[in-house]
Amino acid sequence: MAAKAAYDPAVHHRRSIRCKAHDYAGGGEYFITICAHRDAGNIFAPPAVQQMVGRVWEKIMADAVGAPLVGAPLGTHEGCPYAIMPDHFHGIIRVAKGRGALGDFIGAFKSLVVHEYMRRVKAGEWPAFPGKIWHRNYYECIVRNAEAHEKIAHYIRMNPWKLIHEGIHEGHPYRAIGNPALMNLPKIGVLCSRGGAVGAGLVPALFLGAPMGRHKACPYIGGFHSDAEKIILAALLKTDARIICCPAWGIQEMHIPPGWLPALEQNRMLILEWRAPVHDGRANLADARARNAFIMQIADQLWIPHMTPGGMIESLVKELKMQEKVIAPRLSPSPRLW
């Protein structure tokens, strides 16, 4: 057996990533990132695991500030949001002076998560994991003022929906950002020809009677590209409706409109890439037709406030034999009844 190398402080050490000038036992606010071990993969992806990690983190946050959680929604406490990603964790934690050092709370959090996960494995509820759950260290950034807090909080709230999901729905491959669970719900397709006299006053028709009255359960899916569709989308964004948007551009190239961000934060929106992005960065009539056909095929029902006679939407409805899916709106300047 080879002789054990002598200790060399220049080689055999763990380099600290903490700020040496900061008193971590003196209280403060911190932005924390903790990564799963590479062997654990996307261990935090299942919803049940995310809920467990969230409960443990909120207990740790309560211990750090010395105050119990009183009716705080999952995902935030005392204005300190967090996000549980498939293979890492982001959060803001506020440590009150005299409560202990930051490292103690992070160590307790990691330990409790491992303990709870192993308990579920032994109970046969969750699959076993190879090696370790957590990477040995963590990353922190001192939050020094309110402006920094708000920027970091916004980043954390936006982090989950920036993850690109890939899947296949009824034979149609897709890529998306937002809440992928919306794809599993009954969907109402929204299409409206250009030139229709569709104004904001039409939108209440979405919420009258069945099935449109079930807007909280049924996401509305559309390209929302024509002027009339844009009006409908703007009205939906002001409600608590669920929305699946199929824009003309690829999700990596498009700029997310600021008005969409609240719906994404509230986990009620999915931005769906209905096809591979075009290489020249421009949409055309063939793209619009393909996008509308895709929406018609995966929607369970179709809400079409206006169709131009002989136009693209009417042609697709007939070609794809979608007449039975079409809902005649209660309010429409040009209702089409089949």
C-alpha angles and dihedrals in degrees: 000000000000116000116259112256116250117254112269114185090205090060111019103062142098109241111227118230092194123111104257094206095055126090103224091185093055098076129254144137124282141187106223131198119184121181129209116240113269090242091056094061115187093349094151096052099096112089092230091056091047091052091051093049090048093053092049092048093050090052089052092048090051091051091048095055094035094236131108122240110260112190094321112160118243108269100038141051126178089350092307110125126194136190129208110209125186094263106013145032132228125190147147115231127188115206118197117222111265095021095100142269124312092240091058092058094046090049091050091049094052092045094050092048091052092047094050093045092051090048090056091047092053090049089055092243099113132032120258118257128220119243116331134352100213135047107243096247139036138216125236138181122195111238102219104178146007093265092055090046092055094048092049093044090053090050091051094048091050096043100085097054093047088070109103113230122202125197149132122252117191090333094314115116114216144174121210149163123216128038109351092188088077089074090067095058128085106274132211112210115219117205130158129175121237116262096032115140091241117152136170089272089070095063096078085071086074090066101044120098129331136355093005092052088067090070093134091061101033117063117218112232125197147126089245089204106130119076091252092050090050090055090051092048092050090053093047091051089058091058131055092258120138114243137195110192122195103192125192092247134067114264094242093053101041126094111231108233111237090234090065095055098083091054090049091048090050090054093238100112137072123189105208126200100213095188141004111290115265114251097228093051094237131114122218141184093274089054091050092051092049091048093050091048090051091051092049093050099051097037117095092211134010127226109197112173093182136012122185107229108255091006130132098272095048090046092052093047090056096039094050093038093237098148094113091055095055117106116208104225118231091225118040135134088216109024117188114210121192 
